[in-house]
Amino acid sequence: MGRIWAVARNTIRQALRMKVAVIFIVLLLVLLPVMGLTASGDGTLMGRLQTFLSYGLSLTSLLLCLLTIIVATYTITSDIEGRQIYMVATKPIRRHQFILGKLLGVVVLDIVLLVIFAGTVYAMVMLLPRFYDAPEGEIAQVNSEFYTARASLVPPVIDVSEEVRTLYEEKKDQLKQVYQTLSQQEILKELTIRKRLEKRAAAVGQGVLWEFENVKPLGPNESLYIRFKYDVAENPADGQVYGRWQIGDLRQMRYGTEIKTPVWPEDRKDPVRAFREIEVRADVVAEDGYLAIGYLNPPLNRTVVLFPLEDGLEVLYKADSFTANFIRATLVILCRLIFLAVLGVLAASFLSFPVAILFCLVIFATGTVSGFILESFDLMGKNIGIIYSYTIEAVVQLLPRFDKYNPSKFLVPGRLLSWSFLGSVVLSMVCIKAFLLLVLSLIIFSFRELAKIII
Amino acid sequence: MDYAIETISLTKIFSDWWGRAKVYAVDDLNLKIRPNEVFGLLGPNGSGKTTTIKMLLGLLHPTKGHALLLGGQGADPKINARIGFLPEESYLYRFLNARETLDFYGRLFGLAPDVRKMRIEALLEMVGLKAVARRPVGTYSKGMARRIGLAQALINDPDLLILDEPTTGLDPIGTRQIKDLILKLAERGKTILLCSHLLADVEDVCDRIAILYGGKVQSEGRVGDLLRQADKRQITMGAVSDKAIGKIQQILDEEGVDCEITAPMEKLETFFIDTVVEAQQQSQPTSGAVSTTDIGEFLTAEKSQGNILDKLVSTSEAEQTPAVAPETEHVEPAGVTGPQGDQDLLGELVAPEAEPETEQVAPVEKPGAPQPAEVPEVKKNVLDALTGRSATQDDTTSSPQEPEKDGESGDG
């Protein structure tokens, strides 16, 4: 361990004294405050905060990622190219200790810098409201929607495959005429979507009921938010839709038994295709975490009302503090940095500096847009799709999904970044992917010739 | 085994991109170096010396054959812990200063903090870099980098020292110092593999040599045996009258032997050092104070060579404590102790190494240019010069030498 730490210390010294890190540090120290002052978003306090947090965190993450790649690849390739390795590898240190030392140095540097910069972003986010004379309403909004970590529950996806199959079998010929250009697979897909939407639609005078389990707000005095968006079959003249809601433990109403937890009724009129939230006291949730939400489509509407599949309805409640959420977000970034450090080490174990850094940047960029790449495979024709799904898609799946694990996505709308989510990031990005890369780099480095061939 | 270094048909073939053999860098090399031997590996550029060393140390994989160091593999940390290695150039971390550099290598050897600290100070003093120990080594001249490279090779008190071109970039005084150090270390039971194409260096210090060419050993043996001209004799004497010479020639004529009589030539190395010392003495009044410090340091360096060896080898720390005292001297100029210490050290240096050296190197001279000043004597001359002067003039001598050294290394 002493030897590993000696190499790590040397790596940190190198990064700091070779001014690689200094440039990034200065850049961040200048940019973060400037962004804090200039970020305005839509002009509201909420907008300012969201813009600053989003850009500040992304910038910190991006610059530290680049720094990690540069330092991790440079520190090893420069030792080999500058031949300092001759005087290190001939000391009583095993090759894997050397690599681990380099990695440790980079990671320690990352941790220190991340703490500094994430701390700066956090401090500025917390202080920002004091610099603006925001109206009461905005401050309340910010407190309930930004400085929070709200868990989100969406209704479970209903399995409609059976229904779809029977429907398809029944009306095969008819369907094939309607969807002439589509394959059977695509027709089934289309039917599935339609069936699912049906389950979330209420004809006039009818309703939809959603049931949730495991709803765990922080306390009975907290608020629950039902966030919804209407869609309609036929646009009403004023673009508004009526709704009669019942929120609470509807089970207890069954046989006229005594009502223990309150049931919240709400009649309202809201615009179509816009998000709205109903705030409810959290004590409507039953003791066992059960919550039901009923929507009744009153005859006034004269149209079918439906809730879009992705974001038609969700239940939000405060599950943790903003600070705890921010810390977990920082840890997600750290996972990303650790992965990149290992990637840099791997590249440097067999490539020269320029090639290694290019290699890492390509992977970094691919990982950043991996969702987009994977989506594009889904859109591809069936036959080509098979080839790709076994080649490029497999490779992309092996890469870290930086976009999927983007912490800003949670912090900006004040959503809960749960421990289990963090755990899945640690597991997939660090414990599996980074570990495999590390093992690979140790094997390569242990068996390669360190000296250049000079005759 | 019983060999400090052994190679068994060691071969390195460098192949091109397609895997076709291109160059035999080392070809079926069988070296056997006994413990406590100073072995010189000679050869022109590209003869496979450095490649051999890299294979010994596990930096390159042999295409065929084996290399054993102290009975084990060169890549084994247990073996590495007993080896000191100075590559053909000092590949240092430019951003570290001298002290940090040595500290880093000390940590790699897993030395305890107090031992590490003690050795670093002693080594810095020995190689004469104490005054610049806080400067990043990236700003060092080649000679200074060489010195720090040597210091790192010694920090673990190695049993086996592998030195690749140790004297490149060093001024003659530094070179002399390294050669003396090698002899001193050999005397203390270390094995040294010296790799060089500077023949004078090798000749001065090596017990045995092997000459490589094209990756093969062309010639191997004891230096004395290889160079002795058995059919010639050389007489060195003081100034004599022409008459006496005539008589000698007459006797030799009767014997039927040709002879050539010339004035002996001094070795350039000796001449250089003498000149430098003299020049420094003359310039002393003008640049007294500053240079005094420096020379004190330089001489202390040589002196502490004895000290550090004591420390490293016998680790008799009790004795060493008084010896540390002179260290303070070179900070403030003058002091009788400084030169005296030098004298002690020099005496020490001269005494043990002169004898064994003499036998080996004595027969080296070429008939064409008789050189009565044989290597050990040369050394004695240098040392005498330094000692004599320092004995009579104390700090006077001390002062001038160091700036010269500094300048030298600065230029290098």
Interface residues (C-beta under 8 A of the other chain):
Chain A: G2 R3 W5 A6 V7 R9 N10 R13 Q14 R17 M18 G82 R83 Q84 I85 Y86 M87 V88 A89 T90 K91 P92 I93 R94 E449 L450 A451 I453 I454 I455
Chain B: F14 V23 A25 G46 G48 T50 T51 K54 L57 G58 L59 L60 H61 G74 P77 K78 N80 A81 I83 F85 P87 E89 S90 Y91 L92 Y93 F95 L96 E100 F104 Y105 R107 L108 F109 G110 P136 G149 Q152
